[in-house]
Amino acid sequence: MRIDPEPQSQSQKKRLPILPILTSILAIVYLIFIIDFFLSEPQNLESNIINFAFIIFLIGFYYSWRNELIAGLFFVFWWGLMLYLGLFIAEHDKGAGVVMGVPIFIIGILMIVSWYRKREK
């Protein structure tokens, strides 16, 4: 007869890092977009801001596996940068970056909330 150990509590169970995994999937899609953008667009102010936004995204992606608060702040800042780009600088597809960035914005907010909840424990 085999005796099972006591069931582990919710906090002791090892959970999959869902938000960093979702961020990894979005990073792959974003990387494909950036490669296509580099090949098809000439360099101007809009492309420089898009390159800067990609660097901000990569920093947030790195921190998504290390510190949820910093990653969330970088993703929210990234979305604000994309909003600024869409409203004031972009000549074509003005709202596309903003709309496509909403999932990353939501993940950023969820990371901040997750950090806050972990801090309370």
VMD Tcl script that builds the backbone (N, CA, C; Angstrom):
set m [mol new atoms 363]
animate dup $m
set s [atomselect $m all]
$s set {name element resname resid chain x y z} {
  {N N MET 1 A 0.836 -1.178 0.000}
  {CA C MET 1 A 0.000 0.000 0.000}
  {C C MET 1 A 0.885 1.246 0.000}
  {N N ARG 2 A 0.536 2.176 -0.804}
  {CA C ARG 2 A 1.318 3.393 -0.980}
  {C C ARG 2 A 0.625 4.551 -0.296}
  {N N ILE 3 A 1.382 5.302 0.460}
  {CA C ILE 3 A 0.819 6.458 1.165}
  {C C ILE 3 A 1.215 7.715 0.411}
  {N N ASP 4 A 0.222 8.494 0.014}
  {CA C ASP 4 A 0.478 9.750 -0.680}
  {C C ASP 4 A 0.773 10.839 0.332}
  {N N PRO 5 A 1.732 11.697 0.020}
  {CA C PRO 5 A 1.982 12.827 0.926}
  {C C PRO 5 A 0.781 13.768 0.935}
  {N N GLU 6 A 0.760 14.612 1.930}
  {CA C GLU 6 A -0.350 15.570 2.043}
  {C C GLU 6 A -0.393 16.451 0.802}
  {N N PRO 7 A -1.603 16.783 0.372}
  {CA C PRO 7 A -1.683 17.654 -0.805}
  {C C PRO 7 A -1.042 19.011 -0.530}
  {N N GLN 8 A -0.374 19.499 -1.543}
  {CA C GLN 8 A 0.290 20.791 -1.398}
  {C C GLN 8 A -0.727 21.914 -1.495}
  {N N SER 9 A -0.446 22.989 -0.784}
  {CA C SER 9 A -1.340 24.143 -0.860}
  {C C SER 9 A -1.135 24.856 -2.185}
  {N N GLN 10 A -2.042 25.763 -2.477}
  {CA C GLN 10 A -2.012 26.502 -3.752}
  {C C GLN 10 A -0.708 27.272 -3.913}
  {N N SER 11 A -0.197 27.867 -2.832}
  {CA C SER 11 A 1.009 28.687 -2.947}
  {C C SER 11 A 2.266 27.837 -3.084}
  {N N GLN 12 A 2.233 26.570 -2.638}
  {CA C GLN 12 A 3.406 25.723 -2.717}
  {C C GLN 12 A 3.535 25.033 -4.065}
  {N N LYS 13 A 2.455 24.933 -4.811}
  {CA C LYS 13 A 2.504 24.283 -6.112}
  {C C LYS 13 A 3.302 25.137 -7.093}
  {N N LYS 14 A 4.010 24.465 -7.948}
  {CA C LYS 14 A 4.776 25.166 -8.976}
  {C C LYS 14 A 3.834 25.501 -10.128}
  {N N ARG 15 A 3.704 26.776 -10.425}
  {CA C ARG 15 A 2.832 27.225 -11.516}
  {C C ARG 15 A 3.659 27.566 -12.738}
  {N N LEU 16 A 3.039 27.406 -13.884}
  {CA C LEU 16 A 3.680 27.842 -15.120}
  {C C LEU 16 A 3.638 29.363 -15.191}
  {N N PRO 17 A 4.713 29.981 -15.629}
  {CA C PRO 17 A 4.706 31.442 -15.772}
  {C C PRO 17 A 3.926 31.842 -17.028}
  {N N ILE 18 A 2.625 31.979 -16.893}
  {CA C ILE 18 A 1.766 32.217 -18.056}
  {C C ILE 18 A 2.074 33.547 -18.737}
  {N N LEU 19 A 2.215 34.620 -17.963}
  {CA C LEU 19 A 2.460 35.927 -18.579}
  {C C LEU 19 A 3.781 35.975 -19.347}
  {N N PRO 20 A 4.887 35.461 -18.811}
  {CA C PRO 20 A 6.115 35.453 -19.631}
  {C C PRO 20 A 6.013 34.563 -20.867}
  {N N ILE 21 A 5.261 33.476 -20.786}
  {CA C ILE 21 A 5.087 32.619 -21.962}
  {C C ILE 21 A 4.286 33.352 -23.037}
  {N N LEU 22 A 3.205 34.037 -22.641}
  {CA C LEU 22 A 2.437 34.835 -23.603}
  {C C LEU 22 A 3.299 35.946 -24.197}
  {N N THR 23 A 4.129 36.546 -23.363}
  {CA C THR 23 A 5.022 37.593 -23.848}
  {C C THR 23 A 6.027 37.030 -24.850}
  {N N SER 24 A 6.483 35.809 -24.634}
  {CA C SER 24 A 7.406 35.177 -25.578}
  {C C SER 24 A 6.752 34.963 -26.936}
  {N N ILE 25 A 5.503 34.546 -26.930}
  {CA C ILE 25 A 4.782 34.358 -28.192}
  {C C ILE 25 A 4.632 35.696 -28.918}
  {N N LEU 26 A 4.257 36.733 -28.177}
  {CA C LEU 26 A 4.126 38.060 -28.788}
  {C C LEU 26 A 5.479 38.588 -29.270}
  {N N ALA 27 A 6.558 38.244 -28.558}
  {CA C ALA 27 A 7.888 38.687 -28.975}
  {C C ALA 27 A 8.277 38.072 -30.314}
  {N N ILE 28 A 7.913 36.824 -30.521}
  {CA C ILE 28 A 8.217 36.174 -31.803}
  {C C ILE 28 A 7.463 36.865 -32.937}
  {N N VAL 29 A 6.190 37.156 -32.708}
  {CA C VAL 29 A 5.389 37.844 -33.729}
  {C C VAL 29 A 5.946 39.248 -33.981}
  {N N TYR 30 A 6.323 39.940 -32.913}
  {CA C TYR 30 A 6.871 41.289 -33.038}
  {C C TYR 30 A 8.197 41.258 -33.790}
  {N N LEU 31 A 9.020 40.249 -33.541}
  {CA C LEU 31 A 10.292 40.125 -34.239}
  {C C LEU 31 A 10.070 39.925 -35.740}
  {N N ILE 32 A 9.098 39.124 -36.102}
  {CA C ILE 32 A 8.775 38.936 -37.519}
  {C C ILE 32 A 8.333 40.262 -38.140}
  {N N PHE 33 A 7.516 41.025 -37.412}
  {CA C PHE 33 A 7.066 42.333 -37.893}
  {C C PHE 33 A 8.246 43.279 -38.085}
  {N N ILE 34 A 9.165 43.309 -37.134}
  {CA C ILE 34 A 10.315 44.219 -37.211}
  {C C ILE 34 A 11.220 43.845 -38.385}
  {N N ILE 35 A 11.453 42.557 -38.598}
  {CA C ILE 35 A 12.281 42.136 -39.734}
  {C C ILE 35 A 11.646 42.573 -41.044}
  {N N ASP 36 A 10.326 42.379 -41.168}
  {CA C ASP 36 A 9.620 42.824 -42.377}
  {C C ASP 36 A 9.702 44.340 -42.528}
  {N N PHE 37 A 9.587 45.063 -41.431}
  {CA C PHE 37 A 9.640 46.524 -41.471}
  {C C PHE 37 A 11.017 46.999 -41.927}
  {N N PHE 38 A 12.084 46.362 -41.417}
  {CA C PHE 38 A 13.434 46.746 -41.825}
  {C C PHE 38 A 13.656 46.539 -43.312}
  {N N LEU 39 A 13.074 45.485 -43.862}
  {CA C LEU 39 A 13.295 45.174 -45.267}
  {C C LEU 39 A 12.482 46.052 -46.211}
  {N N SER 40 A 11.344 46.579 -45.743}
  {CA C SER 40 A 10.454 47.269 -46.663}
  {C C SER 40 A 10.380 48.783 -46.505}
  {N N GLU 41 A 10.779 49.336 -45.385}
  {CA C GLU 41 A 10.606 50.765 -45.145}
  {C C GLU 41 A 11.932 51.519 -45.187}
  {N N PRO 42 A 11.931 52.739 -45.735}
  {CA C PRO 42 A 13.130 53.590 -45.670}
  {C C PRO 42 A 13.282 54.158 -44.258}
  {N N GLN 43 A 14.491 54.575 -43.937}
  {CA C GLN 43 A 14.756 55.126 -42.613}
  {C C GLN 43 A 14.271 56.573 -42.529}
  {N N ASN 44 A 13.450 56.867 -41.518}
  {CA C ASN 44 A 12.980 58.221 -41.238}
  {C C ASN 44 A 12.652 58.298 -39.751}
  {N N LEU 45 A 12.027 59.378 -39.319}
  {CA C LEU 45 A 11.715 59.554 -37.903}
  {C C LEU 45 A 10.804 58.443 -37.396}
  {N N GLU 46 A 9.828 58.070 -38.187}
  {CA C GLU 46 A 8.903 57.010 -37.783}
  {C C GLU 46 A 9.643 55.691 -37.562}
  {N N SER 47 A 10.528 55.333 -38.454}
  {CA C SER 47 A 11.248 54.064 -38.303}
  {C C SER 47 A 12.224 54.118 -37.128}
  {N N ASN 48 A 12.802 55.294 -36.852}
  {CA C ASN 48 A 13.680 55.428 -35.690}
  {C C ASN 48 A 12.904 55.225 -34.394}
  {N N ILE 49 A 11.711 55.759 -34.309}
  {CA C ILE 49 A 10.893 55.578 -33.108}
  {C C ILE 49 A 10.444 54.124 -32.992}
  {N N ILE 50 A 10.140 53.488 -34.106}
  {CA C ILE 50 A 9.769 52.071 -34.072}
  {C C ILE 50 A 10.951 51.227 -33.602}
  {N N ASN 51 A 12.152 51.551 -34.039}
  {CA C ASN 51 A 13.343 50.833 -33.569}
  {C C ASN 51 A 13.546 51.039 -32.067}
  {N N PHE 52 A 13.363 52.268 -31.601}
  {CA C PHE 52 A 13.480 52.559 -30.170}
  {C C PHE 52 A 12.411 51.801 -29.383}
  {N N ALA 53 A 11.193 51.755 -29.915}
  {CA C ALA 53 A 10.119 51.023 -29.246}
  {C C ALA 53 A 10.440 49.530 -29.185}
  {N N PHE 54 A 11.065 49.009 -30.220}
  {CA C PHE 54 A 11.440 47.592 -30.203}
  {C C PHE 54 A 12.473 47.318 -29.114}
  {N N ILE 55 A 13.410 48.226 -28.925}
  {CA C ILE 55 A 14.407 48.074 -27.861}
  {C C ILE 55 A 13.722 48.110 -26.496}
  {N N ILE 56 A 12.765 49.025 -26.321}
  {CA C ILE 56 A 12.005 49.089 -25.068}
  {C C ILE 56 A 11.260 47.776 -24.852}
  {N N PHE 57 A 10.665 47.239 -25.909}
  {CA C PHE 57 A 9.960 45.967 -25.793}
  {C C PHE 57 A 10.917 44.844 -25.387}
  {N N LEU 58 A 12.107 44.805 -25.988}
  {CA C LEU 58 A 13.071 43.762 -25.649}
  {C C LEU 58 A 13.518 43.850 -24.195}
  {N N ILE 59 A 13.683 45.059 -23.686}
  {CA C ILE 59 A 14.041 45.223 -22.275}
  {C C ILE 59 A 12.899 44.708 -21.397}
  {N N GLY 60 A 11.664 45.057 -21.752}
  {CA C GLY 60 A 10.516 44.551 -21.008}
  {C C GLY 60 A 10.408 43.041 -21.096}
  {N N PHE 61 A 10.699 42.490 -22.268}
  {CA C PHE 61 A 10.663 41.033 -22.431}
  {C C PHE 61 A 11.698 40.363 -21.538}
  {N N TYR 62 A 12.900 40.924 -21.479}
  {CA C TYR 62 A 13.933 40.374 -20.598}
  {C C TYR 62 A 13.464 40.376 -19.147}
  {N N TYR 63 A 12.920 41.496 -18.703}
  {CA C TYR 63 A 12.480 41.600 -17.323}
  {C C TYR 63 A 11.207 40.812 -17.036}
  {N N SER 64 A 10.481 40.381 -18.057}
  {CA C SER 64 A 9.274 39.593 -17.803}
  {C C SER 64 A 9.622 38.265 -17.143}
  {N N TRP 65 A 10.841 37.800 -17.327}
  {CA C TRP 65 A 11.283 36.560 -16.678}
  {C C TRP 65 A 11.997 36.838 -15.359}
  {N N ARG 66 A 12.298 38.094 -15.061}
  {CA C ARG 66 A 13.061 38.448 -13.860}
  {C C ARG 66 A 12.228 39.199 -12.818}
  {N N ASN 67 A 11.590 40.290 -13.239}
  {CA C ASN 67 A 10.875 41.162 -12.313}
  {C C ASN 67 A 9.612 41.664 -13.001}
  {N N GLU 68 A 8.468 41.241 -12.487}
  {CA C GLU 68 A 7.200 41.564 -13.152}
  {C C GLU 68 A 6.880 43.053 -13.113}
  {N N LEU 69 A 7.245 43.741 -12.048}
  {CA C LEU 69 A 6.938 45.171 -11.956}
  {C C LEU 69 A 7.679 45.954 -13.033}
  {N N ILE 70 A 8.970 45.721 -13.150}
  {CA C ILE 70 A 9.758 46.453 -14.148}
  {C C ILE 70 A 9.279 46.116 -15.555}
  {N N ALA 71 A 8.998 44.833 -15.807}
  {CA C ALA 71 A 8.504 44.426 -17.129}
  {C C ALA 71 A 7.175 45.103 -17.431}
  {N N GLY 72 A 6.268 45.112 -16.467}
  {CA C GLY 72 A 4.970 45.752 -16.671}
  {C C GLY 72 A 5.110 47.232 -16.972}
  {N N LEU 73 A 6.005 47.907 -16.257}
  {CA C LEU 73 A 6.219 49.331 -16.508}
  {C C LEU 73 A 6.803 49.572 -17.901}
  {N N PHE 74 A 7.736 48.723 -18.317}
  {CA C PHE 74 A 8.300 48.863 -19.663}
  {C C PHE 74 A 7.228 48.629 -20.729}
  {N N PHE 75 A 6.348 47.637 -20.531}
  {CA C PHE 75 A 5.312 47.364 -21.523}
  {C C PHE 75 A 4.284 48.492 -21.589}
  {N N VAL 76 A 3.931 49.068 -20.451}
  {CA C VAL 76 A 3.005 50.199 -20.459}
  {C C VAL 76 A 3.658 51.399 -21.139}
  {N N PHE 77 A 4.940 51.636 -20.847}
  {CA C PHE 77 A 5.665 52.725 -21.510}
  {C C PHE 77 A 5.755 52.478 -23.012}
  {N N TRP 78 A 6.000 51.222 -23.408}
  {CA C TRP 78 A 6.064 50.863 -24.823}
  {C C TRP 78 A 4.746 51.183 -25.518}
  {N N TRP 79 A 3.636 50.824 -24.874}
  {CA C TRP 79 A 2.340 51.087 -25.484}
  {C C TRP 79 A 2.086 52.595 -25.590}
  {N N GLY 80 A 2.493 53.362 -24.577}
  {CA C GLY 80 A 2.381 54.815 -24.655}
  {C C GLY 80 A 3.198 55.380 -25.800}
  {N N LEU 81 A 4.375 54.818 -26.020}
  {CA C LEU 81 A 5.211 55.247 -27.143}
  {C C LEU 81 A 4.542 54.919 -28.472}
  {N N MET 82 A 3.938 53.748 -28.564}
  {CA C MET 82 A 3.226 53.376 -29.789}
  {C C MET 82 A 1.995 54.269 -29.993}
  {N N LEU 83 A 1.327 54.643 -28.921}
  {CA C LEU 83 A 0.186 55.553 -29.009}
  {C C LEU 83 A 0.634 56.917 -29.531}
  {N N TYR 84 A 1.729 57.412 -28.983}
  {CA C TYR 84 A 2.274 58.689 -29.450}
  {C C TYR 84 A 2.657 58.596 -30.925}
  {N N LEU 85 A 3.298 57.498 -31.293}
  {CA C LEU 85 A 3.685 57.294 -32.689}
  {C C LEU 85 A 2.462 57.279 -33.597}
  {N N GLY 86 A 1.427 56.575 -33.191}
  {CA C GLY 86 A 0.225 56.473 -34.015}
  {C C GLY 86 A -0.536 57.784 -34.141}
  {N N LEU 87 A -0.556 58.572 -33.061}
  {CA C LEU 87 A -1.333 59.810 -33.089}
  {C C LEU 87 A -0.607 60.975 -33.758}
  {N N PHE 88 A 0.707 61.071 -33.567}
  {CA C PHE 88 A 1.395 62.287 -33.981}
  {C C PHE 88 A 2.439 62.113 -35.080}
  {N N ILE 89 A 2.968 60.926 -35.282}
  {CA C ILE 89 A 4.095 60.793 -36.197}
  {C C ILE 89 A 3.781 59.941 -37.412}
  {N N ALA 90 A 3.088 58.842 -37.236}
  {CA C ALA 90 A 2.881 57.879 -38.328}
  {C C ALA 90 A 2.118 58.506 -39.487}
  {N N GLU 91 A 2.557 58.173 -40.690}
  {CA C GLU 91 A 1.893 58.658 -41.892}
  {C C GLU 91 A 0.940 57.620 -42.463}
  {N N HIS 92 A 1.260 56.345 -42.269}
  {CA C HIS 92 A 0.426 55.248 -42.761}
  {C C HIS 92 A 0.072 54.348 -41.579}
  {N N ASP 93 A -1.083 53.727 -41.629}
  {CA C ASP 93 A -1.525 52.810 -40.571}
  {C C ASP 93 A -1.432 53.460 -39.195}
  {N N LYS 94 A -2.049 54.589 -39.045}
  {CA C LYS 94 A -1.925 55.357 -37.815}
  {C C LYS 94 A -2.353 54.616 -36.558}
  {N N GLY 95 A -3.397 53.817 -36.619}
  {CA C GLY 95 A -3.870 53.151 -35.417}
  {C C GLY 95 A -3.459 51.704 -35.297}
  {N N ALA 96 A -2.744 51.192 -36.281}
  {CA C ALA 96 A -2.416 49.766 -36.288}
  {C C ALA 96 A -1.501 49.390 -35.124}
  {N N GLY 97 A -0.477 50.176 -34.870}
  {CA C GLY 97 A 0.450 49.874 -33.780}
  {C C GLY 97 A -0.218 49.937 -32.425}
  {N N VAL 98 A -1.134 50.870 -32.281}
  {CA C VAL 98 A -1.841 51.015 -31.013}
  {C C VAL 98 A -2.763 49.821 -30.777}
  {N N VAL 99 A -3.517 49.458 -31.799}
  {CA C VAL 99 A -4.474 48.357 -31.660}
  {C C VAL 99 A -3.737 47.028 -31.485}
  {N N MET 100 A -2.691 46.800 -32.256}
  {CA C MET 100 A -1.945 45.555 -32.120}
  {C C MET 100 A -1.163 45.506 -30.810}
  {N N GLY 101 A -0.900 46.653 -30.202}
  {CA C GLY 101 A -0.179 46.701 -28.935}
  {C C GLY 101 A -1.049 46.535 -27.712}
  {N N VAL 102 A -2.363 46.505 -27.887}
  {CA C VAL 102 A -3.268 46.354 -26.737}
  {C C VAL 102 A -2.990 45.069 -25.954}
  {N N PRO 103 A -2.752 43.907 -26.590}
  {CA C PRO 103 A -2.441 42.721 -25.784}
  {C C PRO 103 A -1.190 42.892 -24.924}
  {N N ILE 104 A -0.181 43.573 -25.444}
  {CA C ILE 104 A 1.026 43.795 -24.654}
  {C C ILE 104 A 0.741 44.771 -23.519}
  {N N PHE 105 A -0.080 45.768 -23.767}
  {CA C PHE 105 A -0.492 46.701 -22.719}
  {C C PHE 105 A -1.231 45.955 -21.609}
  {N N ILE 106 A -2.137 45.062 -21.978}
  {CA C ILE 106 A -2.893 44.285 -20.995}
  {C C ILE 106 A -1.955 43.371 -20.210}
  {N N ILE 107 A -1.005 42.728 -20.897}
  {CA C ILE 107 A -0.037 41.882 -20.198}
  {C C ILE 107 A 0.800 42.721 -19.238}
  {N N GLY 108 A 1.169 43.939 -19.641}
  {CA C GLY 108 A 1.918 44.827 -18.756}
  {C C GLY 108 A 1.137 45.149 -17.498}
  {N N ILE 109 A -0.133 45.454 -17.642}
  {CA C ILE 109 A -0.965 45.751 -16.467}
  {C C ILE 109 A -1.116 44.505 -15.593}
  {N N LEU 110 A -1.312 43.344 -16.226}
  {CA C LEU 110 A -1.428 42.109 -15.453}
  {C C LEU 110 A -0.133 41.783 -14.714}
  {N N MET 111 A 1.009 42.104 -15.292}
  {CA C MET 111 A 2.281 41.878 -14.600}
  {C C MET 111 A 2.413 42.787 -13.384}
  {N N ILE 112 A 1.988 44.030 -13.515}
  {CA C ILE 112 A 2.032 44.951 -12.377}
  {C C ILE 112 A 1.101 44.458 -11.271}
  {N N VAL 113 A -0.105 44.019 -11.635}
  {CA C VAL 113 A -1.051 43.502 -10.648}
  {C C VAL 113 A -0.505 42.234 -9.997}
  {N N SER 114 A 0.093 41.344 -10.789}
  {CA C SER 114 A 0.673 40.113 -10.253}
  {C C SER 114 A 1.799 40.416 -9.272}
  {N N TRP 115 A 2.647 41.374 -9.609}
  {CA C TRP 115 A 3.714 41.765 -8.695}
  {C C TRP 115 A 3.135 42.303 -7.394}
  {N N TYR 116 A 2.100 43.123 -7.502}
  {CA C TYR 116 A 1.484 43.718 -6.324}
  {C C TYR 116 A 0.889 42.642 -5.427}
  {N N ARG 117 A 0.233 41.641 -6.013}
  {CA C ARG 117 A -0.356 40.560 -5.223}
  {C C ARG 117 A 0.715 39.703 -4.558}
  {N N LYS 118 A 1.811 39.450 -5.250}
  {CA C LYS 118 A 2.900 38.673 -4.652}
  {C C LYS 118 A 3.554 39.438 -3.529}
  {N N ARG 119 A 3.617 40.752 -3.654}
  {CA C ARG 119 A 4.235 41.577 -2.626}
  {C C ARG 119 A 3.421 41.543 -1.346}
  {N N GLU 120 A 2.097 41.437 -1.457}
  {CA C GLU 120 A 1.238 41.426 -0.282}
  {C C GLU 120 A 1.394 40.146 0.527}
  {N N LYS 121 A 1.799 39.053 -0.123}
  {CA C LYS 121 A 1.919 37.765 0.595}
  {C C LYS 121 A 3.089 37.691 1.493}
}
mol reanalyze $m
mol bondsrecalc $m
mol representation Tube
mol addrep $m
